[in-house]
């Protein structure tokens, strides 16, 4: 039986992927209670790809409300 290791990332890496400022990602993570860390390493919160997709969705929603260009998908 082969088990795959999940890829978990920090909010800093999450912000770097779509080239968003870190404070925007941290704001989404702090204000959307349905986006939760998949694991913790000390004080670091680590997120899975499902959470990353939720953050991108929320950033696009914020941008759409403000009339800005959205966050690109991979």
C-alpha positions in Angstrom: 0.0 0.0 0.0 1.5 3.3 -1.1 0.6 6.4 1.0 1.1 9.8 -0.4 2.4 12.6 1.7 0.1 15.7 1.5 1.7 18.9 0.4 1.2 21.6 3.1 2.3 25.2 2.7 2.5 28.3 4.9 0.6 31.5 4.3 3.8 33.1 3.0 4.1 30.5 0.2 0.4 30.7 -0.4 0.8 34.5 -1.0 3.8 34.1 -3.2 2.1 31.7 -5.6 -0.5 34.1 -7.0 1.8 37.1 -6.3 -0.5 38.6 -3.7 0.6 40.7 -0.7 0.9 38.6 2.4 -1.4 40.8 4.4 -4.3 40.0 2.0 -3.8 36.3 2.5 -3.5 36.7 6.2 -6.7 38.8 6.3 -8.6 36.1 4.4 -7.3 33.4 6.7 -8.2 35.4 9.8 -11.7 36.4 8.8 -13.0 33.3 7.1 -13.5 30.7 9.8 -14.3 27.9 7.3 -10.6 28.0 6.1 -8.7 26.1 8.7 -5.1 24.8 8.8 -4.6 21.2 8.0 -1.7 20.9 10.5 0.5 22.9 12.8 4.3 22.8 13.2 5.0 24.7 16.4 3.3 28.0 15.9 3.2 27.7 12.1 -0.1 26.9 10.5 0.1 24.7 7.5 -2.6 24.6 4.8 -3.5 22.0 2.2 -4.4 22.6 -1.5 -8.1 22.7 -0.6 -7.5 25.7 1.7 -5.4 27.4 -1.0 -8.3 27.1 -3.5 -10.6 28.7 -0.9 -8.2 31.6 -0.3 -7.9 32.2 -4.1 -11.7 32.1 -4.4 -12.1 34.6 -1.5 -9.4 37.0 -3.0 -11.2 36.8 -6.4 -14.5 37.6 -4.6 -13.0 40.6 -2.9 -11.4 41.8 -6.2 -14.7 41.4 -8.0 -16.6 43.5 -5.5 -14.0 46.2 -5.9 -13.9 45.9 -9.6 -10.3 44.7 -9.9 -8.6 42.0 -11.9 -8.8 38.6 -10.1 -6.2 36.1 -9.0 -5.0 33.8 -11.8 -5.4 30.0 -11.5 -2.5 27.6 -11.8 
